[in-house]
Amino acid sequence: MPKQYAVIGLGRFGASVALTLSKIGHDVLAIDKDEALIHALAEDVTHAVQADAREEENLKALGLRNFDAVVVAIGDDIEANILITLMLKEMGVKQVVAKAQSELHGKVLARVGADRVIFPEQDMGKRLAYNLEKGNVLDLIELAPDYSVMQMTPPTWCIAKTLKDLNLRAKHKVSIVVIKKPEGMIAVPGAETVIESGDSLVLIGRNEDLTALQE
């Protein structure tokens, strides 16, 4: 079932979030005070509105408290970023995700009520570092300081074996949640699923256990 999301701030990061959510099939309200940025996305999201989100009355008029989540993607104005996050939580928005420029900025956002604080540049840096260091790591999403979801090509010792044979949860303390095969994706694969050389594995576990799997 489609959910309702709002994205405030349509720079590169905000526009990417809005477009991706829309492509997945959700209802997306894109908000920015820059008319050119609104026009650029108008045909690709459910609604695009030119408004100054620093004005509380504008936020209330948009009915944001009824949305499943609001993403504060403003990056060039830290003061506005924090103010908008605070106003959204005071309005009763269920989930506010805010973009932070630094660790200190992130702490302030958490203090004023942000439900989730993200560091896009830092996260992308980590992903690139893992990819460069370990050639079979395709992507990495950090869920917590010591817990991640990792996409990787299968290590050679996994090829032609079933998940039952590998028993990764017991032996390596990680779980395969998705296997991407050339012919399609297998979500929550069964014990008899065979891993092949062209596959891509999506695993979840502690960082130290995921690292131990890498070649």
Number of C-alpha atoms within 10 A of each C-alpha: 5 11 12 19 23 24 26 25 26 24 16 10 15 22 22 13 20 27 18 15 20 19 13 9 15 18 19 26 22 30 29 22 16 15 13 11 19 21 13 12 19 15 10 16 20 17 15 22 19 15 18 17 23 17 13 14 10 13 19 14 8 16 11 21 18 14 19 14 19 26 23 27 25 24 19 11 9 15 12 17 23 25 16 22 26 18 19 23 18 12 16 12 18 15 19 23 20 27 26 26 17 13 12 10 18 19 13 15 24 19 12 15 20 23 16 14 21 16 16 14 13 12 14 14 12 16 17 15 13 19 16 12 11 14 12 18 24 18 16 23 15 16 12 10 8 11 16 18 21 22 21 23 21 22 14 10 9 18 15 13 14 16 19 13 13 17 14 16 14 9 8 14 14 19 19 20 15 17 25 17 15 9 7 9 13 14 12 11 14 13 12 11 15 18 21 17 13 11 19 21 22 21 19 24 20 17 18 12 15 20 14 9 17 16 14
